[in-house]
Amino acid sequence: MTMPVPSGRFALLMAATATLFLFWPGRDWQVLWLVEAALIVVLFADALAGVAPSRIKVFREHPDSITLGETATLTWVIENHARMPSRVTVTDALWPSLGATRRSVSVRIAGRARHAATAELWPSRRGRFPLEDITVRVASPLRLATRHRTRSLPSMLRVLPAFPSRDEIQRRMRRPRIIDVGIRTLRVKGSGTDFDQLREFRPGDDSRRIDWAATARSQRPIVRQYRAERNQSVVVLLDNGRIMAGSVAGVARVEHAMDAALGLTKLATHLGDKVALVTFDRQVRTVVAPSQARVQQSRVAEAMYLLEPELSESAYLAAFTYATARFRRRSLYVVLTDLAESAVEEAILPALPMLSRRHLVVVAAVQDPLVQQWAAGGHHQAASDTFRQAAAVSLLQQRRRSSARLAAAGAVVVDAPPGQLATQLVDTYLELKASGRL
């Protein structure tokens, strides 16, 4: 039996009797002790008359995973296995960062009945959150005491990376033009074009696609339409090093990169291409094998959700070497990193030939609008404003030089504002696919 804990109601009753005794003219201290002892006996009798906490069963129900920025429902199912009704309070030891609307619920449950209570979860960070203890408190019939028991109810909740660009990616997937993506004007050994159908010439169509035999037969311009060539390969290299820990628009750079990786995976697999993922910092952290399955986006999210930027320099050469050894097929390599001049000059450019000798390379990064705002300047009220503007202008010039040097080395550079990295990256992917470079 668990020991009863006096309730506030019982404490108030004890205080009331003591107060009344003080104003009783013929007070006798022995009478007071007898009254107080009687109240304690009533307390234990009331506690014993109630439902034991062991007769209350609690189950926790929740999804296995939540996407950061979205909500989920957690449900407590409370069952009263006793014959008599009882007032039950269930308290769950939820992590504060899960943002639960409540962590405790009180309810009166009839005998042999069950009750379901819910709480909304609004997680503020990604990661793995083990859920363990639940405390059950049962009030006595007169509510003079409560009995409680803490029991282990282990479960695991994963908060996956945010995917704020989902709606934009979905809109691109619904566009009719995506059907025409992947026109191959170049023939590579062992592959060619994926012919779809003939159709009438439309303004903006490439004249090289005109089918002259069909045009002569129908007496009107006819062009060949091609489908997206499927089964091509995209390898995403996600930098998780020091330069990705910096915050842009209130979010770490690596979070913007994760959004871009999810968006590219979703659209590329929709078009039938295989997508792989390698995350790295001073060493390779996670690897997702190439696949065109619909569940690939979930695999990519699960490979990233535990990542926290490593506060050390990233080993680009080691990561590029590992990726090219692991994925030998000619692919589109997308390097999600930053365009800081020091990293580009000292690490990325020396390692880039490892990829560019055989593969098509895209280097994608997110801009910092605050630096651009500082560079734009305005009225300076202090000398520090002038120095800050000069530093911002210098940083933007360094960033432009980094982009130019990467482009000269054969990479396609995507430098996008916050919230647009994913969409500009998938647009670049579609353009490369349509041009036949992939």
C-alpha positions as CSV (number, residue, x, y, z in Angstrom):
1,M,0.0,0.0,0.0
2,T,1.2,3.5,-0.8
3,M,1.2,5.9,2.0
4,P,-1.6,8.5,1.8
5,V,-0.6,12.2,1.3
6,P,-2.9,14.7,3.1
7,S,-4.7,17.0,0.7
8,G,-5.2,20.7,1.1
9,R,-8.8,20.0,2.2
10,F,-7.5,18.0,5.2
11,A,-4.9,20.7,6.1
12,L,-7.7,23.3,6.0
13,L,-9.9,21.0,8.3
14,M,-7.1,20.6,10.8
15,A,-6.5,24.4,10.8
16,A,-10.2,25.1,11.3
17,T,-10.5,22.8,14.3
18,A,-7.4,24.3,15.9
19,T,-8.8,27.8,15.4
20,L,-12.1,26.9,16.9
21,F,-10.4,25.4,19.9
22,L,-8.5,28.6,20.5
23,F,-11.8,30.5,20.8
24,W,-13.5,27.8,23.0
25,P,-13.7,29.2,26.6
26,G,-13.2,25.9,28.4
27,R,-10.5,24.6,26.2
28,D,-8.6,21.5,27.2
29,W,-5.4,20.5,25.3
30,Q,-6.2,16.9,25.7
31,V,-9.5,17.4,23.8
32,L,-7.6,19.1,21.0
33,W,-5.2,16.2,20.7
34,L,-8.1,13.7,20.7
35,V,-9.8,15.7,17.9
36,E,-6.7,15.9,15.9
37,A,-6.0,12.2,16.3
38,A,-9.6,11.4,15.3
39,L,-9.1,13.5,12.1
40,I,-5.9,11.5,11.3
41,V,-7.9,8.2,11.8
42,V,-10.6,9.6,9.4
43,L,-7.8,10.5,7.0
44,F,-6.4,7.0,6.8
45,A,-9.9,5.4,6.7
46,D,-10.9,7.7,3.8
47,A,-7.6,6.8,2.0
48,L,-8.2,3.1,2.5
49,A,-11.8,3.5,1.2
50,G,-10.6,4.9,-2.1
51,V,-9.3,3.2,-5.2
52,A,-5.7,2.0,-5.0
53,P,-3.4,3.5,-7.6
54,S,-2.6,0.0,-8.8
55,R,-6.2,-0.4,-10.0
56,I,-5.7,2.6,-12.4
57,K,-4.0,1.7,-15.7
58,V,-2.6,4.4,-17.9
59,F,-1.4,4.1,-21.6
60,R,0.4,6.7,-23.6
61,E,-0.3,7.0,-27.3
62,H,1.6,9.2,-29.7
63,P,3.0,9.1,-33.2
64,D,6.5,7.7,-33.6
65,S,7.8,11.0,-35.2
66,I,6.8,14.6,-35.6
67,T,8.2,17.1,-38.1
68,L,9.6,20.2,-36.5
69,G,7.2,23.1,-37.0
70,E,4.1,20.9,-37.1
71,T,1.9,19.6,-34.3
72,A,1.0,16.2,-33.0
73,T,-1.5,14.8,-30.5
74,L,-0.5,12.8,-27.4
75,T,-3.2,10.8,-25.8
76,W,-3.4,9.3,-22.3
77,V,-5.9,6.4,-22.0
78,I,-6.9,6.1,-18.3
79,E,-8.7,2.9,-17.2
80,N,-10.4,2.4,-13.8
81,H,-10.3,-1.3,-13.0
82,A,-12.1,-0.9,-9.7
83,R,-15.9,-1.0,-9.1
84,M,-16.2,2.4,-7.5
85,P,-15.7,5.8,-9.2
86,S,-12.5,7.8,-8.5
87,R,-10.9,11.1,-9.2
88,V,-7.6,10.5,-10.9
89,T,-4.7,12.9,-11.8
90,V,-2.2,11.7,-14.3
91,T,1.1,13.6,-14.7
92,D,3.5,12.8,-17.5
93,A,7.2,13.7,-17.4
94,L,7.3,15.3,-20.8
95,W,10.3,17.2,-22.1
96,P,9.8,21.0,-21.9
97,S,11.0,21.4,-25.5
98,L,8.1,19.3,-26.8
99,G,5.9,22.3,-26.0
100,A,3.0,20.2,-24.6
101,T,-0.2,22.2,-24.0
102,R,-0.4,20.3,-20.7
103,R,1.5,17.6,-18.9
104,S,-1.2,16.7,-16.4
105,V,-4.8,15.8,-16.5
106,S,-7.4,15.4,-13.7
107,V,-10.6,13.5,-14.4
108,R,-13.4,11.6,-12.5
109,I,-13.7,8.1,-13.9
110,A,-16.7,5.8,-13.2
111,G,-16.1,2.2,-12.1
112,R,-14.9,-0.2,-14.8
113,A,-14.7,2.7,-17.2
114,R,-12.0,4.4,-19.3
115,H,-11.2,8.0,-20.3
116,A,-9.0,9.4,-23.0
117,A,-7.3,12.8,-22.5
118,T,-5.2,14.6,-25.1
119,A,-2.4,17.2,-25.3
120,E,-1.0,19.0,-28.3
121,L,2.7,18.9,-28.9
122,W,4.5,21.8,-30.5
123,P,8.2,20.8,-30.4
124,S,10.8,23.6,-30.6
125,R,13.8,21.5,-31.5
126,R,14.5,18.3,-33.3
127,G,16.0,15.2,-31.8
128,R,15.2,12.0,-29.9
129,F,13.0,12.3,-26.8
130,P,12.6,9.2,-24.6
131,L,9.4,9.3,-22.5
132,E,9.5,7.4,-19.3
133,D,7.7,8.0,-16.0
134,I,4.0,8.7,-15.4
135,T,2.6,9.5,-12.0
136,V,-0.9,8.5,-11.0
137,R,-2.6,10.2,-8.1
138,V,-5.9,9.0,-6.8
139,A,-8.1,11.1,-4.5
140,S,-9.9,9.5,-1.6
141,P,-13.8,9.6,-1.5
142,L,-13.8,12.6,0.8
143,R,-10.8,14.0,-1.0
144,L,-8.9,14.3,2.3
145,A,-5.9,12.4,1.0
146,T,-4.3,11.2,-2.2
147,R,-2.4,8.1,-3.0
148,H,0.1,8.1,-5.8
149,R,2.3,5.7,-7.7
150,T,5.0,6.5,-10.3
151,R,5.4,3.8,-13.0
152,S,7.7,3.5,-16.0
153,L,6.0,3.7,-19.3
154,P,8.9,3.9,-21.8
155,S,8.3,5.1,-25.4
156,M,10.3,7.2,-27.9
157,L,9.3,10.3,-29.8
158,R,11.4,11.6,-32.7
159,V,11.3,15.2,-33.9
160,L,12.4,15.3,-37.5
161,P,13.9,18.3,-39.3
162,A,11.5,21.1,-40.3
163,F,10.3,21.1,-43.9
164,P,9.0,24.6,-44.5
165,S,9.3,24.4,-48.3
166,R,7.0,21.4,-48.6
167,D,4.1,23.4,-50.1
168,E,6.3,25.1,-52.7
169,I,7.8,21.8,-53.7
170,Q,4.3,20.3,-54.0
171,R,3.3,23.2,-56.2
172,R,6.2,22.5,-58.5
173,M,5.4,18.8,-58.6
174,R,1.9,19.7,-59.9
175,R,3.0,21.9,-62.7
176,P,2.5,20.5,-66.2
177,R,6.0,21.6,-67.3
178,I,7.5,19.1,-65.0
179,I,6.4,16.4,-67.4
180,D,8.7,17.8,-70.0
181,V,11.7,18.0,-67.7
182,G,14.7,16.0,-68.7
183,I,14.9,16.6,-72.4
184,R,18.3,15.1,-73.4
185,T,20.0,16.9,-76.2
186,L,23.2,15.0,-75.5
187,R,23.7,11.3,-76.0
188,V,25.8,9.5,-73.4
189,K,27.1,6.1,-74.0
190,G,24.5,3.5,-72.9
191,S,21.6,6.0,-72.6
192,G,19.5,8.4,-74.7
193,T,16.2,10.2,-74.8
194,D,12.9,9.1,-73.4
195,F,10.5,9.9,-76.2
196,D,6.9,10.5,-75.0
197,Q,4.7,11.7,-77.8
198,L,4.2,14.1,-80.7
199,R,2.3,17.4,-80.2
200,E,1.8,20.7,-82.0
201,F,4.4,23.3,-81.8
202,R,3.9,25.9,-79.0
203,P,5.5,29.4,-78.7
204,G,8.8,29.0,-76.8
205,D,9.5,25.4,-78.0
206,D,12.9,24.6,-79.2
207,S,12.9,24.5,-83.0
208,R,15.5,21.6,-82.9
209,R,12.6,19.4,-81.5
210,I,10.5,19.7,-84.6
211,D,9.7,16.4,-86.3
212,W,9.9,17.3,-89.9
213,A,8.3,14.1,-91.2
214,A,5.3,14.5,-88.9
215,T,5.2,18.2,-89.8
216,A,5.0,17.4,-93.6
217,R,2.3,14.8,-93.0
218,S,0.1,17.1,-90.9
219,Q,0.9,20.4,-92.7
220,R,1.5,22.1,-89.3
221,P,4.5,22.3,-87.0
222,I,4.9,19.1,-84.9
223,V,7.5,18.7,-82.1
224,R,8.7,15.7,-80.2
225,Q,8.0,15.7,-76.5
226,Y,10.2,13.8,-74.1
227,R,9.6,12.6,-70.6
228,A,12.0,13.1,-67.8
229,E,14.7,10.5,-68.1
230,R,14.4,8.4,-65.0
231,N,16.9,6.4,-62.9
232,Q,19.5,9.2,-62.8
233,S,21.5,9.7,-59.6
234,V,21.6,12.7,-57.1
235,V,23.9,12.6,-54.2
236,V,23.4,15.2,-51.4
237,L,26.5,16.1,-49.4
238,L,25.3,17.9,-46.2
239,D,28.0,19.9,-44.4
240,N,27.6,19.7,-40.6
241,G,30.7,21.5,-39.6
242,R,31.5,24.8,-37.8
243,I,30.4,27.1,-40.6
244,M,26.9,25.6,-40.6
245,A,26.3,26.4,-36.9
246,G,25.8,30.1,-37.6
247,S,22.3,31.5,-37.4
248,V,20.5,33.0,-40.4
249,A,17.0,34.5,-39.9
250,G,16.9,32.9,-36.5
251,V,17.7,29.4,-37.7
252,A,21.0,27.6,-37.9
253,R,22.4,27.3,-41.5
254,V,22.3,23.5,-41.2
255,E,18.5,23.7,-40.7
256,H,18.1,25.6,-44.0
257,A,20.3,23.0,-45.7
258,M,18.2,20.1,-44.2
259,D,15.0,21.8,-45.7
260,A,16.8,21.9,-49.1
261,A,17.8,18.3,-48.8
262,L,14.3,17.2,-48.1
263,G,12.8,19.3,-50.9
264,L,15.3,18.0,-53.5
265,T,14.8,14.4,-52.3
266,K,11.0,14.7,-52.6
267,L,11.0,16.2,-56.1
268,A,13.8,14.0,-57.5
269,T,12.3,10.8,-56.4
270,H,8.9,12.0,-57.8
271,L,10.7,12.2,-61.2
272,G,12.1,8.7,-60.8
273,D,15.7,9.6,-59.9
274,K,17.7,8.0,-57.2
275,V,18.7,10.2,-54.3
276,A,21.5,9.4,-51.8
277,L,22.6,11.4,-48.7
278,V,26.0,11.8,-47.0
279,T,26.3,14.0,-43.9
280,F,29.8,15.0,-42.7
281,D,31.9,17.3,-40.6
282,R,35.4,16.2,-39.6
283,Q,34.2,12.7,-40.5
284,V,31.3,11.1,-42.3
285,R,28.3,11.0,-40.0
286,T,25.4,9.3,-41.8
287,V,24.9,7.7,-45.2
288,V,21.6,6.9,-46.9
289,A,21.9,4.6,-49.9
290,P,20.5,5.8,-53.2
291,S,16.8,5.0,-53.9
292,Q,13.9,6.3,-55.9
293,A,11.3,4.9,-53.4
294,R,8.7,7.3,-52.0
295,V,10.0,6.5,-48.5
296,Q,13.4,7.9,-49.3
297,Q,12.4,11.4,-48.0
298,S,11.6,9.8,-44.6
299,R,14.9,8.0,-44.7
300,V,16.8,11.2,-45.4
301,A,14.9,13.0,-42.5
302,E,15.7,10.2,-40.1
303,A,19.4,10.3,-41.1
304,M,19.5,14.1,-40.3
305,Y,17.3,14.6,-37.2
306,L,20.0,13.8,-34.6
307,L,22.7,16.0,-36.2
308,E,24.1,18.9,-34.3
309,P,26.8,21.1,-36.0
310,E,30.3,19.9,-35.0
311,L,32.3,23.0,-34.0
312,S,35.3,22.0,-36.0
313,E,36.4,22.4,-39.7
314,S,34.8,20.0,-42.1
315,A,36.9,17.5,-44.0
316,Y,35.6,18.1,-47.5
317,L,38.3,16.0,-49.2
318,A,37.6,13.0,-47.0
319,A,33.8,13.3,-47.5
320,F,34.1,13.7,-51.3
321,T,36.5,10.8,-51.5
322,Y,34.2,8.6,-49.5
323,A,31.2,9.6,-51.6
324,T,32.8,9.0,-55.0
325,A,34.1,5.6,-53.8
326,R,30.7,4.6,-52.4
327,F,28.6,5.9,-55.4
328,R,30.5,5.2,-58.6
329,R,27.8,6.1,-61.1
330,R,27.9,9.5,-62.7
331,S,25.7,11.7,-60.6
332,L,24.6,15.2,-59.7
333,Y,26.4,16.0,-56.5
334,V,24.8,18.7,-54.4
335,V,27.1,20.2,-51.7
336,L,25.0,22.0,-49.0
337,T,27.5,24.3,-47.2
338,D,28.3,28.0,-46.8
339,L,30.3,30.3,-49.2
340,A,32.6,31.7,-46.5
341,E,35.8,32.7,-48.4
342,S,38.1,30.9,-46.0
343,A,36.3,27.6,-46.3
344,V,36.0,27.8,-50.1
345,E,39.6,28.8,-50.7
346,E,41.2,26.5,-48.2
347,A,39.0,23.4,-48.2
348,I,36.2,23.2,-50.9
349,L,38.2,24.3,-54.0
350,P,41.1,21.9,-53.4
351,A,38.7,19.0,-52.9
352,L,36.3,20.0,-55.7
353,P,38.2,18.2,-58.5
354,M,37.5,14.9,-56.8
355,L,33.8,15.4,-57.8
356,S,34.0,17.6,-60.9
357,R,36.3,15.3,-62.9
358,R,33.4,13.0,-63.5
359,H,30.3,14.4,-61.9
360,L,28.1,17.5,-62.2
361,V,28.4,19.6,-59.0
362,V,26.1,22.1,-57.4
363,V,27.2,24.1,-54.4
364,A,24.3,25.6,-52.5
365,A,24.2,28.0,-49.6
366,V,21.9,30.4,-47.8
367,Q,22.5,34.1,-47.7
368,D,22.3,36.2,-44.6
369,P,19.9,39.1,-45.2
370,L,21.2,40.9,-42.1
371,V,24.6,41.3,-43.7
372,Q,23.0,42.7,-46.9
373,Q,20.9,45.1,-44.8
374,W,24.1,46.3,-43.1
375,A,25.9,46.7,-46.4
376,A,23.0,48.8,-47.8
377,G,23.8,51.2,-45.0
378,G,21.9,54.5,-44.5
379,H,22.3,57.3,-42.0
380,H,25.2,56.5,-39.6
381,Q,24.6,57.7,-36.1
382,A,27.8,56.3,-34.7
383,A,31.3,55.4,-36.0
384,S,30.5,51.7,-35.3
385,D,27.7,51.9,-37.9
386,T,30.3,52.9,-40.5
387,F,32.7,50.1,-39.6
388,R,29.8,47.6,-39.6
389,Q,28.8,48.6,-43.1
390,A,32.3,48.4,-44.3
391,A,32.6,44.9,-42.9
392,A,29.3,43.8,-44.4
393,V,30.3,45.1,-47.8
394,S,33.6,43.2,-47.6
395,L,31.8,40.0,-46.6
396,L,29.5,40.3,-49.6
397,Q,32.5,40.9,-51.9
398,Q,34.2,37.8,-50.5
399,R,31.0,35.8,-51.0
400,R,30.8,36.9,-54.7
401,R,34.5,36.0,-55.2
402,S,33.9,32.6,-53.7
403,S,30.9,32.0,-56.0
404,A,32.9,33.1,-59.0
405,R,35.8,30.8,-58.2
406,L,33.5,27.8,-57.7
407,A,31.8,28.5,-61.0
408,A,35.2,28.8,-62.7
409,A,36.1,25.4,-61.2
410,G,33.1,23.8,-62.9
411,A,30.4,24.0,-60.1
412,V,26.9,25.5,-60.4
413,V,26.4,27.8,-57.5
414,V,23.1,28.5,-55.8
415,D,23.2,31.3,-53.2
416,A,19.7,31.9,-52.0
417,P,17.9,34.0,-49.4
418,P,16.4,32.3,-46.3
419,G,13.3,30.4,-47.2
420,Q,14.2,30.1,-50.8
421,L,17.2,27.8,-50.8
422,A,15.1,24.6,-51.3
423,T,13.0,26.1,-54.1
424,Q,16.0,27.6,-56.0
425,L,17.9,24.4,-55.6
426,V,15.1,22.2,-57.1
427,D,14.7,24.8,-59.9
428,T,18.4,24.4,-60.7
429,Y,18.0,20.7,-60.6
430,L,15.1,20.9,-63.1
431,E,17.0,23.2,-65.4
432,L,20.1,20.9,-65.4
433,K,17.9,17.9,-66.0
434,A,16.1,19.7,-68.8
435,S,19.3,20.8,-70.5
436,G,20.7,17.3,-70.6
437,R,23.7,18.0,-68.4
438,L,22.6,15.5,-65.8
